[in-house]
């Protein structure tokens, strides 16, 4: 039997991605997840290795690993290894035994949807198990592994969006210690997911606004170590949005105000009076490809309109209306009134003539009809 060509494999992979990304209703998605987890538990009960990893049964686990006939790389119903199971249930001892017996498990990802690409490091970070994260990193866990399954994508039926990299996972769960550990082991704070979002972009989507702002400051404090043309908070995603613009489009008022405070400069203070200057680099962006105010106004999120009431956006919009919007509106209004006046006069004083014939109905009482403009060679203009 011939092996499939690389082109055929590529087409099959594209077809699989298309089928897995097909839109589902929330009820269908929840049902699929429930069924997947039920199959996972069934598979764990049937496999002695996975069962020992779940129950942190070290004696059984060591006995299985000593057996030459056992496959330490066997997987569960979701494509997870025994190390994934140990990390899922916070079993540090079982995970340590597995890593020492089979170091390659540290970098093994989940192979089945909807958790494709998830490593044991991702799982330990989600559980905020600092000791297990430290052990995994000591055994060579990859800080650049990407979880690309449908469960990790930005989608209406996903309750959370943590990006793809371990660093963004740690930032979104709010663990400063794990964030520092990952950066110390070489995690790239500028890494972007399949949507082009950096960890700062991903923090904008988090529901806990307060800790997201704190984590934003922490990650930004690590920026600048290297020769980069743009600051981390100015890196755009694939839509051309920086974290600041994304906060406006998503209607994240707390994050927007937090970022505006970082742009504020107090010019002078006199008792209760304070003169404040704001950097309007990304707000007053008429010449840019993606203007900020246009993005906010055209956003599908209702909360985005609240950005127009925030300082200094409200003052900027008011100034633009007085300086440009109102004169332009008055000019258009005057032209419209002039057009309607001319149109009305033409209708009222249009040339008419008595109707001569072509009466097809006895109830037709039309006496006058509009004169036609005809040009007849040799006779000049007729009909006026």
Secondary structure, 3 states (H helix, E strand, C coil): CCCCCHHHHHHHHHHHHHHHCCCCCHHHHHHHHHHHHHHHHHHHHHCHHHHHHHHCCHHHHHHHHHCCCCCCCCCCCCCCCHHHHHHHCCCHHHHHHHHHHCHHHHHCCCCCCCCCCCCHHHHHHHCCCHHHHHHHHHCCCCCCCECCCHHHCCCCCCCCCCCCEHHHHHHHHCCHHHHHHHHHCCCCCCCCCCCCCCHHHHHHCCCCHHHHHHHHHHHHHCCCCCCCCCCHHHCCCCCCCCHHHHHHHHCCHHHHHHHHHHCEEEEEEECCEEEEEECCCCCCCCCCCCCHHHHHHHCCCHHHHHHHHCCCHHHHHHHHHHHHHHHHHHHHHHHHHHHHHHHHHHHHCCCEEECCCCCCCCCCCCCEEECCCEEECCCEEECC
